[in-house]
Amino acid sequence: MRSFLVGLGIGIGLGVLFAPMSGEETRTNLRDRANDLADQARETYEQGRDRVRTGVASIRDMAQRATGTTGNAGGIVATGSPETNL
């Protein structure tokens, strides 16, 4: 029993001695990492959104140049059916 308590004391002492951070520091570190990940996700989302907007604008410009139009000419709305868009 005595050797168990000595071993327990040594284990607790070594655990405290080699513990990388306190609980407060660990929570702060986790919060900072979570904020960094959220910022990175937000930035990635915004970059993707901008790329999609640029692609859509490019496709729209190419379509307008190909058809010779500049937007919704005369209020005609395309229905997607070739027969009604003549």
C-alpha positions as CSV (number, residue, x, y, z in Angstrom):
1,M,0.0,0.0,0.0
2,R,2.8,2.4,0.8
3,S,4.5,1.8,-2.5
4,F,1.2,2.5,-4.3
5,L,0.9,5.9,-2.5
6,V,4.5,6.7,-3.3
7,G,3.9,5.9,-6.9
8,L,0.7,7.9,-7.0
9,G,2.5,10.9,-5.5
10,I,5.3,10.6,-8.0
11,G,2.8,10.3,-10.8
12,I,0.9,13.4,-9.7
13,G,4.1,15.3,-9.3
14,L,5.4,14.4,-12.7
15,G,2.0,15.2,-14.2
16,V,1.9,18.7,-12.7
17,L,5.6,19.2,-13.6
18,F,5.2,18.2,-17.3
19,A,1.7,19.4,-17.9
20,P,1.9,21.6,-21.1
21,M,-0.7,24.2,-20.1
22,S,-3.1,25.0,-17.3
23,G,-6.8,24.6,-17.9
24,E,-7.2,28.3,-18.5
25,E,-4.4,28.3,-21.1
26,T,-5.9,25.2,-22.8
27,R,-9.3,26.8,-23.1
28,T,-7.8,30.0,-24.4
29,N,-5.8,28.1,-26.9
30,L,-8.8,26.1,-28.1
31,R,-10.9,29.3,-28.4
32,D,-8.2,30.9,-30.4
33,R,-7.9,27.9,-32.7
34,A,-11.6,27.8,-33.2
35,N,-11.7,31.5,-34.1
36,D,-8.8,31.0,-36.5
37,L,-10.7,28.1,-38.2
38,A,-13.9,30.1,-38.4
39,D,-12.0,33.0,-40.0
40,Q,-10.4,30.7,-42.4
41,A,-13.7,29.1,-43.3
42,R,-15.3,32.5,-43.8
43,E,-12.4,33.6,-46.0
44,T,-12.6,30.4,-48.1
45,Y,-16.4,30.9,-48.5
46,E,-15.9,34.5,-49.6
47,Q,-13.2,33.6,-52.1
48,G,-15.5,30.9,-53.6
49,R,-18.4,33.3,-53.7
50,D,-16.3,35.8,-55.5
51,R,-15.1,33.2,-58.0
52,V,-18.7,32.1,-58.7
53,R,-19.8,35.8,-59.2
54,T,-16.8,36.4,-61.6
55,G,-17.7,33.2,-63.5
56,V,-21.3,34.1,-63.8
57,A,-20.5,37.6,-65.0
58,S,-18.1,36.2,-67.5
59,I,-20.6,33.8,-68.9
60,R,-23.3,36.5,-69.0
61,D,-20.9,38.8,-70.9
62,M,-20.1,36.1,-73.4
63,A,-23.8,35.3,-73.9
64,Q,-24.6,38.9,-74.4
65,R,-21.8,39.3,-77.0
66,A,-22.9,36.1,-78.8
67,T,-26.5,37.2,-79.0
68,G,-25.9,40.9,-79.5
69,T,-28.0,41.9,-76.5
70,T,-27.4,43.9,-73.4
71,G,-29.6,42.4,-70.8
72,N,-33.3,41.8,-70.9
73,A,-34.1,43.3,-74.3
74,G,-37.6,44.8,-74.4
75,G,-38.8,43.0,-71.3
76,I,-38.8,39.6,-73.0
77,V,-38.2,36.8,-70.5
78,A,-36.6,33.6,-71.8
79,T,-38.5,30.5,-70.8
80,G,-35.9,28.0,-71.7
81,S,-37.9,26.6,-74.5
82,P,-36.3,27.3,-78.0
83,E,-39.7,27.5,-79.7
84,T,-40.9,30.4,-77.5
85,N,-37.7,32.4,-77.6
86,L,-37.7,33.0,-81.4
